[in-house]
Amino acid sequence: MSSTLSASQGQSTSDSGKTNFPSDPSLPGSHFEVRQTHPTGDYTPNPAKSLPLSPARQALIDDIIALYEMKPTIERMKRYSPDCVYNDQFVYADDRYKMAGQWFALPKLFKAARSRGYEVVVNDRDLIQFRHEEVCTYLTVGLVEWHFKLIPKVATINALVSLSLDPGTIDSDFIRVKYHKDQANDKDYSNEGLGATFKKWQADNVAKHVMKDDPNVKAFEADKDVVKGERKTYGTGKKEGDAPVNDL
């Protein structure tokens, strides 16, 4: 639901006023992690119930959705602070250079990706959260008439996307993100163990090796040297790991 439509129906596009994170924009992205578990892990969006957003916030969401749809640009990558963190099931990237490696690599991994809809469920002063449904098409090898061929497969992914906002840009026309989390099931991430090690290794090496010659990724090479905060660990991704149940 667009902010223009919502405003025309008399709904306020103001944020809730609630703050969740430090107000110091010099702190690295790891200080801006939101944590929660969900009763069921069902994040199917209902766009008709989406909270209205201001034009600046709607523009941010539009750029993030475009990234999910494999339409990365240098300008869209600037939506992230240099010291940002991205955390999902497969990736833990702790600077914008590594994040650029991920977004610009997606077209090499998937044939297509399309956002089927989203529902903004939290619009706080420094946090936007939305349910998102995405349809991804990828190619896999299959046996067809005794010949191995590339066969397109389709996967539908429902996730809760959390964007922790850079406090230095909250009131600007170009809002940036300090921490981008994507949760596709009921649990949060413990940020430790073999899975977490692989996620960080993957993010480190895609930018460093697979995408190292891509000019779009190289545009953010200086961000490799930003001060990175410690990756906080929680022992578990359940509510005992500082991730309270929140039915968003």
C-alpha positions as CSV (number, residue, x, y, z in Angstrom):
1,M,0.0,0.0,0.0
2,S,1.6,3.3,-1.0
3,S,1.9,6.2,1.5
4,T,0.0,8.4,-1.0
5,L,-3.0,6.1,-0.9
6,S,-2.9,5.8,2.9
7,A,-2.7,9.6,3.3
8,S,-5.6,10.1,1.0
9,Q,-7.6,7.8,3.3
10,G,-6.8,10.0,6.3
11,Q,-4.2,7.7,7.9
12,S,-1.1,9.3,9.4
13,T,2.2,8.5,7.9
14,S,4.1,9.5,11.1
15,D,6.3,7.0,12.9
16,S,5.3,5.7,16.3
17,G,7.9,7.8,18.1
18,K,9.3,4.7,19.8
19,T,13.1,4.3,19.8
20,N,14.9,0.9,20.1
21,F,18.6,1.6,19.5
22,P,21.4,4.1,20.5
23,S,21.2,7.6,19.1
24,D,24.9,7.8,18.3
25,P,25.4,7.3,14.5
26,S,29.1,6.7,14.9
27,L,28.4,3.3,16.5
28,P,28.9,0.4,14.1
29,G,25.9,-1.6,12.7
30,S,26.2,-4.5,15.2
31,H,24.8,-2.1,17.9
32,F,21.5,-1.9,16.1
33,E,20.3,-5.5,16.0
34,V,16.7,-6.1,16.8
35,R,15.9,-9.6,18.2
36,Q,12.6,-11.5,18.3
37,T,11.1,-14.9,17.8
38,H,7.6,-15.6,16.3
39,P,4.9,-18.0,17.6
40,T,4.6,-19.7,14.2
41,G,7.1,-18.3,11.7
42,D,4.3,-17.5,9.3
43,Y,5.2,-14.2,7.8
44,T,2.7,-14.2,4.9
45,P,2.0,-10.5,4.3
46,N,-1.4,-8.8,4.0
47,P,-0.6,-5.6,2.0
48,A,-4.1,-4.2,2.8
49,K,-3.1,-3.9,6.4
50,S,0.3,-2.3,5.8
51,L,1.1,0.7,7.9
52,P,1.4,3.9,5.9
53,L,4.9,5.5,5.6
54,S,6.2,9.0,5.0
55,P,7.6,9.7,1.4
56,A,11.2,9.3,2.6
57,R,10.5,6.0,4.3
58,Q,8.5,4.7,1.4
59,A,11.4,5.6,-0.9
60,L,13.7,3.5,1.4
61,I,11.3,0.5,1.2
62,D,11.1,0.8,-2.6
63,D,14.9,0.6,-2.9
64,I,15.1,-2.4,-0.6
65,I,12.4,-4.2,-2.5
66,A,14.2,-3.4,-5.7
67,L,17.4,-5.1,-4.2
68,Y,15.3,-8.2,-3.4
69,E,14.2,-8.2,-7.0
70,M,17.8,-8.3,-8.2
71,K,17.9,-4.7,-9.3
72,P,21.0,-3.5,-7.5
73,T,22.6,-0.2,-8.3
74,I,25.3,1.8,-6.6
75,E,22.8,4.4,-5.5
76,R,20.6,1.8,-3.9
77,M,23.7,0.4,-2.1
78,K,24.1,3.8,-0.6
79,R,21.0,3.1,1.4
80,Y,23.3,1.3,3.8
81,S,25.9,2.9,6.1
82,P,29.5,1.9,5.5
83,D,29.5,-0.1,8.8
84,C,26.1,-1.8,8.2
85,V,25.3,-5.4,9.0
86,Y,23.2,-7.8,6.9
87,N,22.1,-11.0,8.6
88,D,19.9,-13.8,7.1
89,Q,19.8,-17.6,7.0
90,F,22.9,-17.8,4.7
91,V,24.9,-14.5,5.1
92,Y,26.4,-12.4,7.8
93,A,28.0,-9.3,6.2
94,D,29.5,-6.7,8.5
95,D,30.3,-3.8,6.1
96,R,28.8,-2.3,2.9
97,Y,31.5,-3.8,0.7
98,K,30.5,-7.3,1.6
99,M,26.9,-6.4,1.3
100,A,27.5,-5.0,-2.2
101,G,29.1,-8.4,-3.1
102,Q,25.9,-10.2,-2.0
103,W,23.4,-8.0,-3.8
104,F,25.3,-7.8,-7.1
105,A,26.0,-11.5,-7.0
106,L,22.3,-12.5,-6.8
107,P,21.7,-12.3,-10.6
108,K,24.5,-14.9,-11.0
109,L,22.7,-17.2,-8.6
110,F,19.0,-16.8,-9.6
111,K,17.2,-16.6,-12.9
112,A,14.6,-14.2,-11.5
113,A,13.1,-12.8,-8.3
114,R,9.9,-11.0,-7.9
115,S,8.3,-9.4,-4.8
116,R,4.7,-10.6,-4.5
117,G,3.8,-8.1,-1.7
118,Y,4.8,-6.7,1.7
119,E,3.1,-5.5,4.8
120,V,4.7,-2.9,7.1
121,V,4.0,-4.1,10.6
122,V,6.3,-1.7,12.6
123,N,7.1,1.9,11.9
124,D,9.1,3.1,14.9
125,R,11.3,6.1,15.1
126,D,14.4,4.0,14.3
127,L,13.0,0.7,13.1
128,I,10.9,-0.4,10.1
129,Q,9.7,-4.1,9.9
130,F,7.7,-5.6,7.2
131,R,6.5,-9.1,6.1
132,H,7.7,-9.9,2.6
133,E,6.7,-12.5,0.1
134,E,9.2,-13.2,-2.7
135,V,9.1,-15.6,-5.6
136,C,12.6,-16.8,-6.8
137,T,13.4,-18.8,-9.9
138,Y,16.6,-20.7,-10.0
139,L,18.1,-23.3,-12.3
140,T,18.9,-26.8,-11.2
141,V,20.3,-29.8,-13.1
142,G,17.7,-32.5,-13.9
143,L,17.5,-35.6,-16.1
144,V,15.1,-35.0,-19.0
145,E,14.7,-37.8,-21.6
146,W,18.0,-39.2,-20.5
147,H,19.8,-35.9,-20.9
148,F,21.0,-33.6,-18.1
149,K,19.4,-30.2,-18.6
150,L,19.0,-27.0,-16.6
151,I,15.5,-27.0,-15.2
152,P,13.9,-23.9,-13.7
153,K,12.6,-24.2,-10.2
154,V,10.4,-21.8,-8.3
155,A,10.6,-21.1,-4.6
156,T,8.3,-18.8,-2.6
157,I,9.9,-17.2,0.5
158,N,8.0,-15.4,3.3
159,A,10.2,-13.5,5.7
160,L,10.2,-10.7,8.3
161,V,12.5,-8.0,7.2
162,S,13.9,-5.6,9.9
163,L,15.6,-2.4,8.9
164,S,17.3,-0.6,11.8
165,L,17.7,3.0,10.7
166,D,20.9,5.1,10.9
167,P,20.1,7.7,13.6
168,G,22.0,10.3,11.6
169,T,19.7,10.1,8.7
170,I,16.3,9.4,10.2
171,D,15.0,12.9,9.5
172,S,16.6,13.2,6.1
173,D,15.2,12.6,2.6
174,F,17.6,9.7,2.1
175,I,17.4,7.4,5.1
176,R,20.1,4.8,5.5
177,V,20.1,1.4,7.2
178,K,22.5,0.3,10.0
179,Y,21.3,-3.3,10.4
180,H,19.2,-5.4,7.9
181,K,17.9,-8.6,9.2
182,D,15.9,-11.2,7.2
183,Q,14.1,-13.9,9.2
184,A,12.3,-16.7,7.4
185,N,11.3,-18.9,10.3
186,D,10.2,-18.5,13.9
187,K,13.7,-18.4,15.4
188,D,16.2,-15.6,15.5
189,Y,19.9,-16.2,14.9
190,S,22.3,-17.2,17.7
191,N,25.2,-15.7,15.7
192,E,27.5,-18.5,16.8
193,G,28.4,-22.1,15.9
194,L,29.2,-23.7,12.6
195,G,26.3,-22.1,10.8
196,A,27.3,-18.6,11.9
197,T,30.9,-19.3,10.9
198,F,29.8,-20.4,7.4
199,K,27.6,-17.3,7.0
200,K,30.4,-15.0,7.8
201,W,32.9,-16.9,5.6
202,Q,30.5,-16.8,2.7
203,A,30.0,-13.0,2.9
204,D,33.8,-12.4,3.3
205,N,34.7,-14.5,0.3
206,V,32.0,-13.6,-2.2
207,A,33.1,-9.9,-2.2
208,K,36.8,-10.8,-2.0
209,H,37.0,-13.4,-4.7
210,V,33.8,-14.0,-6.7
211,M,32.9,-10.3,-7.2
212,K,36.3,-8.7,-6.8
213,D,36.4,-7.4,-10.4
214,D,32.8,-6.1,-10.5
215,P,33.0,-2.3,-10.8
216,N,29.8,-1.9,-8.8
217,V,31.3,-3.8,-5.8
218,K,34.7,-2.1,-6.2
219,A,32.9,1.2,-5.7
220,F,32.5,0.3,-2.0
221,E,36.0,-1.2,-1.5
222,A,37.0,1.6,1.0
223,D,34.2,0.3,3.3
224,K,36.3,-2.8,4.1
225,D,38.3,-0.7,6.5
226,V,35.5,0.7,8.6
227,V,35.4,0.0,12.3
228,K,33.4,-3.1,12.9
229,G,31.6,-3.9,16.1
230,E,31.8,-7.2,17.8
231,R,29.4,-9.8,16.5
232,K,27.2,-10.4,19.5
233,T,26.3,-14.0,20.3
234,Y,23.3,-15.4,22.2
235,G,23.7,-19.1,22.6
236,T,20.4,-19.8,21.0
237,G,17.9,-18.3,18.5
238,K,15.0,-19.0,20.8
239,K,13.5,-16.6,23.3
240,E,16.1,-17.6,25.9
241,G,18.7,-16.0,23.6
242,D,17.5,-12.4,24.2
243,A,14.8,-12.9,21.5
244,P,11.4,-12.4,23.0
245,V,8.3,-13.7,21.3
246,N,6.7,-11.0,19.2
247,D,3.7,-11.8,17.0
248,L,4.4,-9.2,14.3
